[in-house]
């Protein structure tokens, strides 16, 4: 490997210390300075790698905290829905046999409309919230019924 000459300026006491250590080790001043520069550069790259690893760890911790919050929110929503269904089932009376078939047909038709609405909302990319679309469709349906 070829060496390139670089002129460096050192303070007098530093230059004397470099010369003393080089004589004591039986080396040239240039090789001693080159080794010191290599060590400094290696230490700098280790520090950069360490700082990058710490930054990455902090980012991963923030992502993990967000995921934990999402999981907690999702569990809360699930429990709320289950509680609503339980209370609804406990406090709504059974249907009479005479209207049970028509109620089941009506429920089936409403559920099919809900599935169609959900599919349309998802097909549009979900940019519009499902409940907003449902209320918009409900208002349109009421307007059509009013006109008829």
SULQUI-V750250 format. One record per helix or strand of 2 or more residues. SS is the DSSP state (~ for helix, > for strand). FROM is the first residue (numbers start at 1). TO is the last residue. If there is no record, write none. Layout:
SS & FROM & TO
SS & FROM & TO
//
This chain:
~ & 12 & 25
~ & 29 & 91
~ & 97 & 123
~ & 130 & 147
//
